[in-house]
Amino acid sequence: MMRRTFSREVKLEACRRAESGLETKSGICRELALSPNTLENWLKQYRAKGDEAFDGAPRICEALNKEGIPCGRKKVRLSMKRLSLTQKPKRKRVRTTFPAQVAEANIAQNTAVRRTGELLGADITYIRAGNKTAYLAVVMDAFSRRIIGHSLQTRLDTSLCKAALALAVSSRMLRCLNWSSC
């Protein structure tokens, strides 16, 4: 689905109509095919900045060009970014833990560990590098608090955990491990 864009004038007019109280917000949303959240976000900006709301790089570039200062939108956008005048886009969050898993996470909470290899802990996390995501699985010995196995891959699947556990087993820190899913 392609994201729709609205001109500054349309946004200001919608906000003025909503603030006047003569029209309902739901009526304005229906007319412009907007979600109520979008209109609320516009109203927050409008209430904070008034008629100066929705000033972005295209509008500033247009105003500079009218004044005889040649510039492009990219240059204006970079200058605004350098001066911290632009909003940072929201980052996509990757979900690696689910509620059913969290409930079982503290099974060995009150266990006294007396030697190496008696209790292992493991965790999976993601690392964001640019627009790519890598997943890291780590196996730690609870007694020595030492990382004894790890694996880094671009996909979040069972092979990630198997590789980390296989490295932990091959490190010879473990005396016995009942593991048959390799």
N, C-alpha and C positions, 0 to 999 in steps of 0.2 A: 504494500500500500504506500503510495507516494504521500509525503508530508505536505500539507497545504501551507501556504504562506499568505499573510495578510499585510497590507500596506499599513504604514504608521497612521494614516488618516482614518482607515477603517477601524483600527484599534481604538484611537482616540474617540471617534464618534460613538462606538459601542460603549465605552466607559462613561462618556458624558450622558448617554441615554440611560444607562443603568443607575448612575448616581442621581439623576434628576428625579427618579422615583415615578415617572409617568408611565414607564414600561416595566414589565417584570423581567427579571434576569432570565427566566426560562424562555420567555418569548424571544428575547434577543438571541439566546443560544439556538433556539429552533430556527430562527430566520437565517443565521449565519452558519448553521450546521456545526456548532461548537459544542464541546463538552463543558459542563458547568465549571470544572476545574480550570480549564483554559481561561474562561472569562474571569474567574476569581484571581488568577495569576496576573492578568492584565490590570484588574482593578487595584491590586496591591501596588503594582508599579505606578499606576496613575495617581493613587493616593499619596505615594511617597514623593513623586517628582512633578505632578501636575501636568501642564502642557509640554514639559521637557521630557516626558516619558517616551520610551521607545526610540531614543536616539541611538542609532547604530551606525556602523561603518558606511553603508550605502548613502544614508542621509547626510552624514558629515562630509563625505566625498563630494556629493552633489553640491552642497553649500560652498565648499572650498573652490570647486570648479567655477561656480557662478561668480565668485569674488576674484577670479583670474588666477588662482593658484592651481596649477596642474597637478593632479595626483590620481592614483588609482585606488580601488577599494581594498586591494590586498595590502598596499602600503599603509593605508589608514587603519585597517584591521590590526596589522602588526604593531603599529605605533600605539594603538589603544591597548593592545595586550601588554606591551612593554610597560605602559603606565598603569596597569591593573585596572583598566576601565571596562573590561569585558567580563562576562560571566563565564565561568568554567563549565563545560558540559558535564552532565552527570555520567559517572562511570558505570559500566555494566557490571553487575555483581554476579559472581559465579557461586552457586550453592553447592557446598561439598558435604554438609552435615544435615541430616534430616532428624526430626523430633524423635522418631522411634530409636534411632541410634544413640541419641543423647541420654535417653532414659537408662540405657544399659551401660553407659560409659564408665561409671564408678563402681563396677562390680568388686574390684579388689581394693577398695578405699581403706578398709581397716585391716588389711593383711600385713603382717610383719615379715619383711624380707630379710633373710639371714645370709644368703650367698648369691654369687653371680649366676645368672641364668635361671633363677627361680621364678622371676616375674618380669615380663616384658611389657612395655608400653609402646603404642604406635599412634601416629597421627598423619593426616594427609592435609596438605594446604596447597594453595595455588600461588604462583608468582606471575605477576603481570609485567611484560616487557614490550612496550610500544602497544601494538594492537594484537599481540600474540599472548597466549596463556600457557604456562607450563605447570605441571602438577608434581609435587614433591611428596613422597611417602618416606617416613622415617620410623625405624624401630630402635627403641632405647631399652637398655637394661636398667631396671628399677633400682637395683642394689648399687651399682657403680655410677649410675647416671650417665653412662657412656653410650654414644650412638654406635650401634653395632651393625646396622643395615640401613641403606637408603636407596632410593630410585627416583630419577627425574625423567618424566615423559611428557609428551604433548597431549596425550589422551588420558582421561580419567576412567580407567577400567581395572579389571582384576589383575591384569599382567603387571600393573604398577606395584600393587601390594605384594604379589608373588615374588617379584624381583627383589624388593626390599627385604622380605623374609628369607629368601634364598641366600642373600648376602649375609644376613645375620647368622644363619645356620652354618655357612661356610667359614665364618670368622672363628669357629671353634670355641666361642664363648659359652655355647650351650652344651650341656651334658646330654640331655635328652629332650626331644621335642616330638610330640605326636602330631605329625603333619603329613597328611596323605593327599593333599589336593594339587600337588605339583604335576 
